């Protein structure tokens, strides 16, 4: 039995859930359109370039959780998943997940996008284990802060290492699927790194390292990488 780890945004889904959640808040009039939209776009570009200040971004992205009552947030999140997430779920992603499940592998998603946004998305794919940045919740409300280490770049390695230790698991014969060069710290730790519809930087490195490169953006179920 192996550990099969998946990134979420632009890997298992065909867009970035963090960015889409921000746009959803704008569309619903929950945040100021001009200011929020501009900041959201800037942070997303920083992420793609590998220059994101994760703590600055979290202060921005978690603010709406603190500014609104949890019950309302959960209602908005349900609408968000229906309107923005269902259309970008990927059938080949589910088929890939199912292949690992049939093999008896332990399935996990590890994502920089916070748990409030990602938990219901991960559940749609039938994956129970989620490692993500966790928004702080105190006295019945979100505070706008977060607990522990941000789940980003080296932080993913840190949080996964903690999980492995607490569950007596290892990375022996492990898999990690990701689209982003931001995930190179973890891609370099697993037995089977796989680039999924990779960004330009990851594409180049995957070719140099002779890592499998696959796409989940079509109807064909990806199977060739299991031959590695």
N, C-alpha and C positions, 0 to 999 in steps of 0.2 A: 504494500500500500504506500502510495506517494502523496505528497502534498501538491495540489494543483492550485496555483495562485493566479488570480486575474486582476488586472487593473480594470477600472470601470469606464471612465470617460474616454470616448473615441476608441475603446477597445471592445467592450461588450455592448455598448450603445453607440449610435452613429452621431454623437455630438458630445458636448461638455455639459453635464448636469448642473454644475456650479454656475456656469455662465447663463444657462437657460433659466435657472431659478431666479437669478438677478433680473433677467429680462421679463420673466413672469411678474415679478414684483412691480416693475415699471409699468407693464401693460395693465395691471390691476389698479394702478394709481396708489399703491401702498407706499412707494417711495417717490421722491422727487425725480422726475423723468430726466431732465437734462444733466443734473449733477451725478446721479447714480449711473446712468447709462454711460457717461463719459468715463467714470472711474472703473466701471465693470469692464469696459472695452480695454482700458489701459492695463489693468491687472491681467487680463486674459492674454494680451500681447506679451507682457512681461513673462508670463508662464511659458508661452510658446518659445520665447527666446532663451529661456533658462535663467532669467534674471529676477524672478518673483521674490519679493520680500514677504515670506509666508506670514509672519506675525502682523505686518501692516495689512496684508490682505484679509486675514482673519478678523482683525479689528473692524474692517469695513464690512465683510460679508456676514458676520454674526450680529451686527448691530440691529438689523430688523427683527431678529429673534427676541432681543431684549426690549424692543419698542412695542411689541404686540403680545396679546394674551395667548398662552399656549393653545387653548381651544380653537381660537381663530386661526392660528398658525397651522394646526393640523387639518382644518377644513381647507385652507389654501393649498396645503401640500397635496391633499387628495385630488384637488382640481388640477394642480400642476402635473401630477403623474398621469392623469387621464389625458390632458390636453397636449403636454409637451414630451412625455416619456414614452407612452405606448407607441406613438408613430416612429420612434427611433430604436425600438427593440430590434435585435437582429436574430433571425432564425438560425443562421449558421453558428452564431454564438451559443444559442441554446443546444444545438446539436453537438458542439464541441464540449460543452459542460456535461452533457449526457454521456458522452464517450468516456470521460474521466470518471463519472459516477458509476458506470457499468464496470469499470476496472477496479472499483472499490477505493478510489483515491479520496482523500480528504479535500473538500472544496472550500476555497476562501477567496474573498475579494479584499484587496487592500487599496485604498484610495485616499487622495489628498482632500477630496471633497467631504465636507463634514457629514457626520452620521445622521443628522436631522434630515438632510436632503437625500442621502443615499440608501438608508435602511430599507425603505419600501421598494426601491428599485432592485436592490439585490435580492429581496424576497421574491420578486417576480420571476427570477431565474432559478429559484429553488435552492439558493445557497444560504446556509445558516450562519456561517462564520464571516463576520465583517470586522476588519480593522480600519478605522477611519479617525480623523480628527473629531474629538468628542466635545460638543458645546457644553459649557458649564450650566448646570441647572440647580437652583437653590431657592428654597422657600416658595416652591410652586411656580417659578418663572425662570426663563433663560436670562443669564446675566450679561451676555455679550462677550464673555470670556470663553476659555476652553480649558479642558483638563489635560495635564501631562504634556507630552511632546507632540507637536504638529506632525501629522502623518504625511510627510513630504520629503522627497529625496532621501537623505541619510536617515531621516526620521522614520521612514518606512522600515528600514533595516532594524532600527532600535526597537520599534514596537513589535515587529515580527519576532525578533530575538527574545523579547520578554514573553510573548505568547508561546513560543516553542518551549522555553524553560518551564513555564507554568503548566504545560500540557504534556511534558515528557516526549516531545516530538523533535525531529531533526529535519534538515534540508537534504537528506540522502535521497537521490533520485527525484528531486523536486522540479516543478515546472513553474515558470512565471511568464505570463502573456501581457505585453504592454505595447502601447503605441508611441511612448514618449521617451525622449532622451533624459528627461528628469528622473526616470526610473532606472538609470544605469547602475546606481549603487546596489540595487536589489537584483537586477538582471545579472550582474557579475557574481552574485552569491549563489545562485541556484544551479542545479545540474543541467537543466534544460531551459535556457532563455529563448523566448520566441518573440520576434517582432511582429506586431499585428497592425497592418495598415500604418506603418511607422511614419513619423515625421522625418524631415530631411536628414537631420543629424543622426537619428537612430538608424535610418536606412543605411547610411554610409558605414556606421560602426558595425551593424549586423552583417553587412557584406564583407567587411574586413575580417570579422571574427568567424565568418561562415556559420552564423546563427540562422535557423529557419526564419523565413519571412512569409507570412500568410496574410490573407484578406478574409474578413468576415462580412464584407459589404456586398456579397452576392449570394445567390441561392444555392451554390454548390457547397456541400459540406466539406470543410478542410480536413483531410486525413493524412496527407503526405508527411507531415512533420512528425508523426508517431514513429516513423522509420528511423529517426535519429538514434 
